């Protein structure tokens, strides 16, 4: 299924508020003051309100989280650990099956390195202390096959270990991305030599009714009004409309070729807001659809996602069950984090600095 083209004529200037959220917040405040202060001051390493908020978020990790999977030591900011559902640093193949990667988050959701297997691990860490990343790519652009290198997991009945994304108010995706070749790529599902995909898949959590493409939360590059943009794309209700927040900058300025970039996207399903970050700093952008595509106006409150377990995770392209090709990414990926809450701007900045300033 091809991604539909989008229009940003009704966009909002920044990711701080969607059209729905601006109206809803006019009558009530939906965030603690400390979080708002932290967001305004996220550029400082010594922001007292932000530090206090992050400390308050630290909890004891869920039972079993530090066992066979664990937190990969000090790579992860402490305030993120309780909500780190899945984390892949591509340094931990599943024992006896190097074509799978162990989840270092609390859910234990191992993923498959599809088509390329262990060969997808390359010695090219994104930051000091990281040794390996994975390579995803289009293999045969002129053949309608299923040989693209990508990663993920899929189940038609839902992936039970991803239950933490069932009925949630928010989600976040963070990770390192490096473009290694041409993107977007030739559409291998048609014979038209001029037909290119209009999107490049980065990383996302599938919806509870997904065929391997539809998502609950996604980072990707997609055509918006005829121009490619880095976007956060979210869907609150399975089978219903998604909403997209698109960065204003041209995608190649956000993700330059052969350069590691730390991207983050947050999805507040209760407030109908999304944000994007590059290397720890917010990206200005706009919303694609007008109105209330997530249907959050009115009772009941709070607004949460569908009460279904996601059907999986997709990385570097769609259809992790390997039944079809769509939106392949010629890129490398490292240290992908999937969280079941909205992380703060301060936390995004601190996670980036933690990776760049410490060896693990």
Secondary structure, 3 states (H helix, E strand, C coil): CCCCCECCCCCCCCCCCCHHHHHHHCCCCCCCHHHHHHHHCCCCCCCHHHHHHHHHHCCCCCCCCCCCCCCCHHHCCHHHHHHEEEEECCCCEECCEEEEECCCCCCCCCEEEECCHHHHEECCCCCCCCCCEEEEECCCCCCCCCCCEEEEEECCCCCHHHHHHCCCCEEEEEEEEEECCCCCCECCCCCCCCCECCEEEEEEEECCCCCCCCEEEEEEEEEECCEEEEEEEEECCCCCCEEEEEECCCHHHHCCECCCEEEEEEEECCCCEEEEEECCEEECEEECCCCCCCCCCCCCCCCCCCCCCCCEEEECCCCCCCCCCCCCCCEEEEEEEEECCCCCHHHHHHHHHHHHHCCC
